[in-house]
Amino acid sequence: MLVIIGAKIVNRFGAVTLMVTVFSVVAIPTTMFGPPGPQKVLIGITTGIVYDLTISVLQRRKIGYIMAGGLSSLYAILAIFTVLVWLRLPSAERLRHLLIYFVPVYTLLGGIGGWLGVHVFDRRLSKLAVVRNLQNP
């Protein structure tokens, strides 16, 4: 939801990639975006590119933001699982059979987050003077 709101405010290709990359750098010591470590930066960059490309290809329409949320969440969960396998972590083996559930759930939740981001921005945030000033420098 926050990423979509940021994408609608900045409205430039690459803004989401920068945003998600910053999130992933801050997340390096945490379990967000997978196991702790610098590999999260690559996951963040590529997830951001999925967001930006989807939004751009679908011409910044409402459905584009919703699809971007879903597709980037799908990509992120698969990228995180790939890192778990690559690092040969025991959790990869335990989680493999759960992917059949994680993939559709994460995709759906990402799409819902995209919809919520668009909804909150269009209904509330777009009317704020500070947001309008950010959009028209």
Secondary structure, DSSP 4 states (H G I P E B T S, - for coil): -HHHHHHHHH-STTHHHHHHHHHHHHTTTSSTTSSSSTHHHHHHHHHHHHHHHHHHHTTT-HHHHHHHHHHHHHHHHHHHHHHHHHTT-HHHHHHHTTHHHHHHHHHHHHHHHHHHHHHHHHHTGGGSHHHHHHH--
